[in-house]
Amino acid sequence: MKTFIKTLFIIVVLGMLLTSCEDLVDGINENPNNLTPDDVTGELLLTGAQLANTVAQAGHLNRISGMYSGQLVGYASLYSNIYGYSLSTVESNLAWSRIYVGCIPQLRAIRIDASEDKLLVGIAEAMEAHAIGTAASLFGDVPYSEIVDPDIDDPKLDDQVSVFTSAISLLNAAITDLNAGVSRNLSQDIYFGGDKDKWIEAAYTLIARYYLQMKDYSSAYAAAQKGVSSDDASMKFIPRGDPGVTGDKNLFYEVLSGSRGGDIGNEGSFLMDLLNIENSSSRNNAKTNEYARFQYYVIHEEGGPVNQGIIAEYEPMQLVSYAENSLILAECAARTVDFTTALNHLNDYRDWLNTGGFLNDAFADSTYLYEAYDAADFASGGIENPDGIDDTRALLREIIEERYVSGFGTYMPFNDVRRLQKSDSDLIVPFPLNPGGTQQPLRLPYAFSEINANTNLPDDPGLYVATPVNQ
């Protein structure tokens, strides 16, 4: 991984990061513009690192996780094979590169270059924790403590829990630095524009996310209480640029509008059946009408402007959201506080859903209803407890189902399935295995590029070995 140091300045060339098919760029360690690291300031490195992070969080592996959690369907070509659990380690190359080359070295260079700028340092720390935490979540044990040591070619694997713990420590450092910093108009920050308060809230939600994945529910609840407090404070990738020009638009839109048109979508997925008001087994009830969300989530696999909903050309992509934070509060309160507190958190989120704030203008006039639930709805025989289980358990089941639905387009559904598969199997949304499958995937494979280059990385254990926090 010595080459990481040599690429600190390459990511400034933004076209290398967001292409319509998100392919790796040949010659990534070459220097076409004859730049040196000293030519690039911390502010200039920030945008490239954020674009790299966007690809890692919302690109190819995210779509694979959607296929492995009942939310997407692979119809043809590459995605059809992956949908049937034929997944090569090569498919992880891009996300791995974006985390370990596109993000972390650039973010550490920012912390060196702008060491007195507490706003930039805090942003860089929070982003590094976001990137490495995602790597640990998807792959399990990953290289971290030795990754940018110029004297170490083959960094060791750190265990998953220690990586999460390190990420949480880095997020706490970020919060300290951000509190000491001053917000300013920072155009290079394409997530929050230099708003330190939004970065602080995102950092707390990431802390809550990682504690949740480690099943430390009380710590997750404490962090989420300071987390993303409104949809306006959610971390999103917001597409931009001229219409029809690729490279800076919604990543899913670009994939379907390019070489993968017709290959992947969500018609016939468990998620869409769950939302479909015409389906007798849907989640719609006297207090919930999902017609608008169903329509907003529709993906037309042929691609192009027909997609006006969640993968529209300019539709923002959620990375760290108000929905996630709200539902961490609800779940963790049900586990560690009491029924009433958890129900209040869920109803607070439903109140927001009932404003239509999750929809774009194309679907703002569609029909939806998210009326507040009351305790009787979760009592035996209530509309959310037809099978007569414990009322708190029934509430938890509804919260997990809401996480599954609201988390579409993020790793949240895939993470939840793996987190709950042993400890809380009764809460898992019961989506079926894909055709030909016999087991539920429990991780994504290490990148072939790293397996081929790092002697400390074992052969990939495969899709069906649980990562340490999920065993």
C-alpha positions as CSV (number, residue, x, y, z in Angstrom):
1,M,0.0,0.0,0.0
2,K,2.9,2.4,-0.5
3,T,1.2,3.5,-3.7
4,F,-1.5,5.2,-1.5
5,I,0.9,8.0,-0.7
6,K,1.7,8.5,-4.3
7,T,-2.0,9.1,-5.2
8,L,-2.7,11.9,-2.8
9,F,-3.1,14.4,-5.6
10,I,-4.6,12.2,-8.4
11,I,-8.1,12.3,-7.1
12,V,-8.3,16.0,-7.8
13,V,-9.0,14.9,-11.4
14,L,-12.7,14.4,-10.7
15,G,-13.5,12.7,-13.9
16,M,-11.6,9.7,-12.6
17,L,-14.1,9.2,-9.9
18,L,-17.6,9.4,-11.2
19,T,-18.0,7.8,-14.7
20,S,-21.3,6.4,-16.0
21,C,-20.2,2.9,-15.3
22,E,-18.0,3.6,-12.3
23,D,-15.1,1.7,-13.9
24,L,-11.6,1.8,-12.4
25,V,-9.3,4.1,-14.3
26,D,-6.3,2.6,-16.0
27,G,-3.0,4.1,-14.8
28,I,-4.5,5.5,-11.6
29,N,-0.9,6.0,-10.2
30,E,0.2,8.0,-13.2
31,N,0.3,11.8,-13.1
32,P,-1.2,13.2,-16.3
33,N,-1.1,16.8,-15.1
34,N,2.4,16.7,-13.6
35,L,1.1,17.7,-10.2
36,T,2.8,17.1,-7.0
37,P,1.2,16.7,-3.6
38,D,2.5,20.2,-2.6
39,D,0.4,21.7,-5.4
40,V,-2.8,20.5,-3.9
41,T,-4.4,22.2,-0.8
42,G,-6.6,20.4,1.7
43,E,-9.7,22.1,0.3
44,L,-9.0,20.9,-3.2
45,L,-8.5,17.3,-2.0
46,L,-11.9,17.3,-0.2
47,T,-14.2,17.2,-3.2
48,G,-12.3,14.3,-4.7
49,A,-12.4,12.3,-1.4
50,Q,-16.1,13.0,-1.1
51,L,-16.8,11.8,-4.7
52,A,-14.8,8.6,-3.9
53,N,-16.7,8.1,-0.8
54,T,-20.0,8.5,-2.7
55,V,-19.0,5.7,-5.0
56,A,-18.1,3.4,-2.1
57,Q,-21.3,4.2,-0.3
58,A,-23.8,4.2,-3.1
59,G,-22.2,2.5,-6.1
60,H,-21.8,-1.1,-7.3
61,L,-21.5,-2.9,-3.9
62,N,-24.6,-1.0,-2.7
63,R,-26.6,-2.4,-5.6
64,I,-25.3,-5.9,-4.8
65,S,-26.3,-5.5,-1.2
66,G,-29.8,-4.5,-2.4
67,M,-30.0,-7.7,-4.5
68,Y,-29.0,-9.7,-1.4
69,S,-31.6,-8.2,0.8
70,G,-34.7,-8.6,-1.3
71,Q,-34.8,-5.0,-2.6
72,L,-33.4,-5.3,-6.1
73,V,-33.5,-7.9,-8.9
74,G,-30.8,-8.7,-11.4
75,Y,-32.4,-9.5,-14.7
76,A,-29.6,-10.0,-17.2
77,S,-25.8,-10.1,-17.8
78,L,-23.5,-9.4,-14.9
79,Y,-26.3,-8.5,-12.5
80,S,-28.2,-11.7,-13.3
81,N,-25.2,-13.7,-12.3
82,I,-24.6,-11.7,-9.1
83,Y,-28.3,-12.0,-8.3
84,G,-27.8,-15.8,-8.3
85,Y,-24.9,-15.5,-5.8
86,S,-22.2,-15.9,-8.4
87,L,-20.0,-13.0,-7.1
88,S,-16.4,-12.6,-8.1
89,T,-13.9,-10.8,-5.8
90,V,-13.3,-8.5,-8.8
91,E,-16.7,-6.8,-8.1
92,S,-15.2,-5.3,-4.9
93,N,-12.2,-3.7,-6.6
94,L,-13.9,-0.4,-7.2
95,A,-15.3,0.2,-3.7
96,W,-12.1,-1.0,-2.2
97,S,-10.1,1.4,-4.3
98,R,-12.4,4.3,-3.5
99,I,-12.0,3.7,0.2
100,Y,-8.3,2.9,0.4
101,V,-7.0,5.1,-2.4
102,G,-9.7,7.7,-3.1
103,C,-10.7,8.5,0.5
104,I,-8.3,7.7,3.3
105,P,-4.9,9.0,1.9
106,Q,-6.5,12.2,0.7
107,L,-8.3,12.8,4.0
108,R,-5.1,12.2,6.0
109,A,-3.3,14.6,3.6
110,I,-6.0,17.2,4.5
111,R,-5.3,16.8,8.2
112,I,-1.6,17.4,7.6
113,D,-2.0,20.3,5.1
114,A,-4.7,22.1,7.1
115,S,-3.8,21.0,10.6
116,E,-4.8,24.4,12.0
117,D,-8.2,24.4,10.2
118,K,-10.4,22.6,12.7
119,L,-13.3,22.6,10.3
120,L,-11.4,20.8,7.6
121,V,-9.7,18.5,10.0
122,G,-13.0,17.5,11.6
123,I,-14.6,16.9,8.2
124,A,-11.6,14.7,7.2
125,E,-11.8,12.7,10.4
126,A,-15.5,12.1,10.1
127,M,-15.2,11.1,6.5
128,E,-12.4,8.6,7.2
129,A,-14.5,7.0,9.9
130,H,-17.4,6.8,7.4
131,A,-15.2,5.1,4.8
132,I,-13.4,2.6,7.0
133,G,-16.5,1.8,9.0
134,T,-18.3,0.8,5.8
135,A,-15.3,-1.4,4.8
136,A,-15.5,-3.2,8.1
137,S,-19.2,-3.5,7.9
138,L,-19.2,-5.1,4.5
139,F,-16.0,-7.2,4.6
140,G,-15.3,-7.9,8.3
141,D,-11.7,-7.8,9.3
142,V,-9.9,-5.2,7.1
143,P,-6.5,-3.5,6.9
144,Y,-6.5,-0.2,8.8
145,S,-3.8,0.4,11.4
146,E,-1.0,-0.1,8.9
147,I,-2.5,1.1,5.7
148,V,-0.6,4.3,5.0
149,D,2.7,3.4,6.6
150,P,5.3,3.9,3.8
151,D,7.5,1.2,5.2
152,I,4.7,-1.5,5.1
153,D,3.8,-3.0,1.7
154,D,1.4,-5.6,3.1
155,P,-0.7,-4.2,6.0
156,K,-2.2,-6.6,8.4
157,L,-5.9,-7.2,8.9
158,D,-7.4,-5.5,11.9
159,D,-10.4,-7.3,13.5
160,Q,-13.8,-5.9,12.7
161,V,-14.6,-4.8,16.3
162,S,-11.3,-2.9,16.6
163,V,-11.9,-1.1,13.3
164,F,-15.4,0.0,14.5
165,T,-13.9,1.1,17.8
166,S,-11.2,3.1,16.0
167,A,-13.8,4.6,13.8
168,I,-15.8,5.7,16.8
169,S,-12.7,7.2,18.4
170,L,-12.0,9.1,15.2
171,L,-15.6,10.4,15.1
172,N,-15.3,11.6,18.7
173,A,-12.1,13.4,17.7
174,A,-14.0,14.9,14.7
175,I,-16.7,16.2,16.9
176,T,-14.1,17.8,19.2
177,D,-12.4,19.5,16.2
178,L,-15.6,20.5,14.6
179,N,-16.8,22.1,17.8
180,A,-13.6,24.1,17.9
181,G,-13.9,25.1,14.2
182,V,-16.0,27.7,12.5
183,S,-18.6,27.1,9.8
184,R,-17.9,28.9,6.6
185,N,-19.0,28.8,3.0
186,L,-16.9,25.9,1.7
187,S,-17.9,25.0,-1.9
188,Q,-15.4,22.1,-2.0
189,D,-17.6,20.4,0.7
190,I,-20.3,18.9,-1.6
191,Y,-22.1,17.3,1.3
192,F,-22.7,20.2,3.7
193,G,-21.0,23.2,2.3
194,G,-18.9,23.8,5.4
195,D,-21.7,23.6,7.9
196,K,-20.0,22.3,11.0
197,D,-23.3,21.6,12.9
198,K,-24.5,19.2,10.2
199,W,-21.1,17.5,10.2
200,I,-21.4,17.1,14.0
201,E,-24.8,15.5,13.7
202,A,-23.7,13.2,11.0
203,A,-20.7,12.1,13.1
204,Y,-23.0,11.2,16.0
205,T,-25.3,9.2,13.7
206,L,-22.2,7.3,12.4
207,I,-21.2,6.5,16.0
208,A,-24.8,5.3,16.6
209,R,-24.6,3.2,13.4
210,Y,-21.4,1.4,14.5
211,Y,-22.6,0.8,18.0
212,L,-25.8,-0.6,16.6
213,Q,-23.9,-3.0,14.4
214,M,-21.9,-4.2,17.4
215,K,-25.3,-4.6,19.3
216,D,-24.3,-2.0,21.9
217,Y,-27.8,-0.6,21.9
218,S,-27.5,1.7,24.9
219,S,-24.5,3.5,23.4
220,A,-26.1,3.7,20.0
221,Y,-29.2,5.3,21.6
222,A,-27.0,7.9,23.5
223,A,-25.2,8.8,20.3
224,A,-28.4,9.0,18.1
225,Q,-29.9,11.5,20.5
226,K,-27.3,14.0,19.1
227,G,-27.5,12.7,15.6
228,V,-29.1,13.9,12.4
229,S,-32.1,15.8,13.6
230,S,-33.9,16.7,10.3
231,D,-33.9,15.6,6.7
232,D,-32.2,18.9,5.8
233,A,-29.3,17.8,8.0
234,S,-29.0,14.4,6.2
235,M,-25.7,13.7,4.4
236,K,-26.5,13.3,0.7
237,F,-24.8,13.1,-2.6
238,I,-26.6,15.8,-4.6
239,P,-26.2,15.3,-8.4
240,R,-25.4,18.4,-10.4
241,G,-24.2,19.6,-13.8
242,D,-25.9,19.9,-17.2
243,P,-28.8,17.5,-18.1
244,G,-27.7,14.4,-20.0
245,V,-24.0,14.9,-19.2
246,T,-22.7,11.9,-17.3
247,G,-20.2,11.8,-14.4
248,D,-22.0,13.9,-11.8
249,K,-25.6,12.5,-11.7
250,N,-27.4,9.9,-9.5
251,L,-25.2,6.8,-9.8
252,F,-28.0,4.3,-10.3
253,Y,-29.5,6.5,-13.1
254,E,-26.1,6.6,-14.8
255,V,-25.7,2.9,-14.7
256,L,-29.1,2.2,-16.2
257,S,-28.7,5.0,-18.8
258,G,-25.3,3.4,-19.8
259,S,-24.2,-0.1,-20.5
260,R,-26.4,-1.7,-17.9
261,G,-29.8,-0.7,-19.1
262,G,-32.2,-3.6,-18.6
263,D,-29.9,-5.5,-16.3
264,I,-31.1,-4.5,-12.8
265,G,-34.3,-3.0,-11.3
266,N,-36.8,-3.7,-8.6
267,E,-40.0,-5.0,-10.4
268,G,-40.9,-8.3,-8.6
269,S,-38.7,-7.6,-5.6
270,F,-39.8,-8.4,-2.1
271,L,-39.5,-4.7,-1.1
272,M,-42.0,-3.6,-3.8
273,D,-44.4,-6.4,-3.0
274,L,-44.2,-5.2,0.7
275,L,-45.2,-1.7,-0.4
276,N,-47.7,-2.5,-3.0
277,I,-51.2,-1.6,-1.7
278,E,-52.7,-4.1,-4.1
279,N,-50.8,-7.0,-2.5
280,S,-52.7,-8.8,0.2
281,S,-49.4,-9.4,2.2
282,S,-48.2,-5.7,1.9
283,R,-47.5,-3.6,5.0
284,N,-50.3,-1.2,4.2
285,N,-53.0,-1.0,6.9
286,A,-55.7,1.3,8.3
287,K,-53.0,3.8,9.4
288,T,-50.4,3.3,6.6
289,N,-50.8,3.9,2.9
290,E,-47.6,3.3,0.9
291,Y,-48.9,4.1,-2.5
292,A,-46.7,7.2,-2.9
293,R,-43.6,5.5,-1.6
294,F,-44.2,2.5,-3.9
295,Q,-44.5,4.8,-6.9
296,Y,-41.4,6.9,-5.9
297,Y,-39.3,3.7,-5.5
298,V,-40.2,2.2,-8.9
299,I,-37.1,1.7,-11.0
300,H,-37.5,1.4,-14.8
301,E,-34.7,-0.9,-15.7
302,E,-34.5,0.4,-19.3
303,G,-33.0,3.7,-17.8
304,G,-33.3,7.2,-19.0
305,P,-35.7,10.1,-18.1
306,V,-38.6,7.7,-17.5
307,N,-37.0,7.3,-14.0
308,Q,-38.5,10.3,-12.1
309,G,-38.3,8.8,-8.6
310,I,-35.6,7.6,-6.3
311,I,-33.1,7.2,-9.1
312,A,-34.0,10.2,-11.2
313,E,-31.0,12.0,-12.8
314,Y,-30.8,14.7,-10.2
315,E,-32.3,12.8,-7.2
316,P,-30.0,13.0,-4.1
317,M,-28.6,9.8,-2.7
318,Q,-28.8,9.3,1.1
319,L,-25.6,8.5,2.9
320,V,-26.2,9.4,6.6
321,S,-29.8,10.2,7.0
322,Y,-32.5,11.5,9.3
323,A,-34.4,8.3,8.6
324,E,-31.5,6.2,9.8
325,N,-31.0,8.2,13.0
326,S,-34.8,8.3,13.8
327,L,-35.1,4.6,13.5
328,I,-31.9,3.9,15.5
329,L,-33.6,5.9,18.3
330,A,-36.8,3.9,18.0
331,E,-35.1,0.5,17.9
332,C,-32.7,1.2,20.7
333,A,-35.3,2.8,22.9
334,A,-37.4,-0.4,22.5
335,R,-34.4,-2.5,23.6
336,T,-33.0,-0.3,26.4
337,V,-35.6,2.3,27.6
338,D,-39.3,1.4,27.4
339,F,-42.2,0.8,25.0
340,T,-43.6,4.3,25.2
341,T,-40.4,6.1,24.4
342,A,-39.8,3.8,21.4
343,L,-43.3,4.3,20.1
344,N,-42.8,8.1,20.4
345,H,-39.6,7.9,18.4
346,L,-41.4,5.9,15.7
347,N,-44.3,8.2,15.6
348,D,-42.0,11.2,15.3
349,Y,-40.6,9.7,12.2
350,R,-44.0,8.8,10.9
351,D,-45.1,12.4,11.4
352,W,-42.3,13.4,9.1
353,L,-43.2,10.8,6.6
354,N,-46.8,12.2,6.7
355,T,-45.5,15.5,5.5
356,G,-44.4,13.9,2.3
357,G,-40.8,15.1,2.9
358,F,-39.3,11.9,1.5
359,L,-40.9,12.4,-1.9
360,N,-39.6,14.6,-4.8
361,D,-41.8,17.0,-6.7
362,A,-42.9,14.3,-9.2
363,F,-44.7,12.4,-6.5
364,A,-45.6,15.1,-4.0
365,D,-49.3,14.8,-4.9
366,S,-49.5,11.1,-4.7
367,T,-51.5,9.4,-1.9
368,Y,-49.8,8.5,1.4
369,L,-50.8,8.1,5.0
370,Y,-48.6,7.6,8.1
371,E,-51.0,8.1,11.0
372,A,-49.5,7.8,14.5
373,Y,-49.7,4.4,16.1
374,D,-50.9,3.9,19.6
375,A,-50.2,1.1,22.2
376,A,-53.3,-0.8,21.2
377,D,-52.0,-1.3,17.7
378,F,-49.2,-3.5,19.1
379,A,-51.2,-5.3,21.7
380,S,-52.2,-8.9,20.9
381,G,-54.7,-8.8,18.0
382,G,-53.8,-5.2,17.1
383,I,-53.1,-4.1,13.5
384,E,-49.4,-4.6,14.1
385,N,-49.6,-7.7,16.2
386,P,-52.0,-10.2,14.6
387,D,-50.0,-13.2,15.9
388,G,-50.2,-12.2,19.5
389,I,-46.5,-11.8,20.4
390,D,-45.2,-9.5,23.2
391,D,-46.2,-5.9,22.5
392,T,-42.6,-4.6,22.7
393,R,-41.5,-7.3,20.3
394,A,-44.3,-6.4,17.9
395,L,-43.2,-2.8,18.0
396,L,-39.6,-3.8,17.4
397,R,-40.7,-5.8,14.4
398,E,-42.4,-2.8,12.9
399,I,-39.4,-0.6,13.5
400,I,-37.1,-3.1,11.8
401,E,-39.6,-3.3,8.9
402,E,-39.6,0.5,8.6
403,R,-35.8,0.4,8.6
404,Y,-35.9,-2.1,5.8
405,V,-38.3,0.1,3.7
406,S,-36.8,3.5,4.5
407,G,-33.2,2.2,4.0
408,F,-33.8,1.4,0.3
409,G,-30.7,2.6,-1.6
410,T,-28.4,2.3,1.4
411,Y,-26.6,-0.6,3.2
412,M,-29.0,-0.5,6.1
413,P,-31.3,-3.4,5.0
414,F,-28.3,-5.7,4.3
415,N,-26.6,-4.7,7.6
416,D,-29.8,-5.4,9.5
417,V,-30.4,-8.8,8.0
418,R,-26.9,-9.9,9.0
419,R,-27.0,-8.2,12.5
420,L,-30.3,-9.9,13.4
421,Q,-30.0,-13.3,11.8
422,K,-28.9,-15.0,15.0
423,S,-29.9,-12.8,17.9
424,D,-33.3,-11.7,16.6
425,S,-34.3,-13.9,13.7
426,D,-38.0,-13.2,14.4
427,L,-37.5,-9.5,13.6
428,I,-36.0,-10.0,10.1
429,V,-38.1,-9.0,7.2
430,P,-38.8,-12.4,5.6
431,F,-37.6,-11.9,2.0
432,P,-36.9,-15.1,0.1
433,L,-33.6,-16.3,-1.2
434,N,-32.9,-15.5,-4.8
435,P,-33.4,-18.3,-7.4
436,G,-30.9,-21.1,-6.8
437,G,-29.8,-19.8,-3.4
438,T,-29.5,-22.0,-0.3
439,Q,-28.0,-19.5,2.1
440,Q,-28.3,-15.8,2.9
441,P,-25.1,-13.9,2.1
442,L,-23.4,-12.6,5.3
443,R,-20.7,-10.4,3.9
444,L,-19.2,-9.2,0.6
445,P,-15.9,-10.4,-0.8
446,Y,-12.5,-8.8,-0.4
447,A,-11.3,-7.1,-3.5
448,F,-9.3,-9.2,-5.9
449,S,-6.8,-6.3,-6.2
450,E,-6.0,-6.6,-2.5
451,I,-6.0,-10.3,-2.4
452,N,-3.5,-10.3,-5.3
453,A,-1.2,-7.7,-3.7
454,N,-1.3,-8.2,0.0
455,T,0.3,-11.4,1.4
456,N,-1.5,-10.8,4.7
457,L,-4.9,-11.2,3.2
458,P,-6.2,-14.8,3.1
459,D,-8.2,-16.2,0.3
460,D,-11.6,-14.7,0.5
461,P,-13.8,-16.8,2.8
462,G,-16.9,-16.4,0.6
463,L,-20.3,-14.9,1.0
464,Y,-21.7,-17.2,3.7
465,V,-19.2,-16.7,6.6
466,A,-20.5,-14.2,9.2
467,T,-18.3,-11.3,10.1
468,P,-17.3,-11.2,13.8
469,V,-20.0,-8.9,15.0
470,N,-22.7,-11.0,13.4
471,Q,-21.6,-14.4,14.6
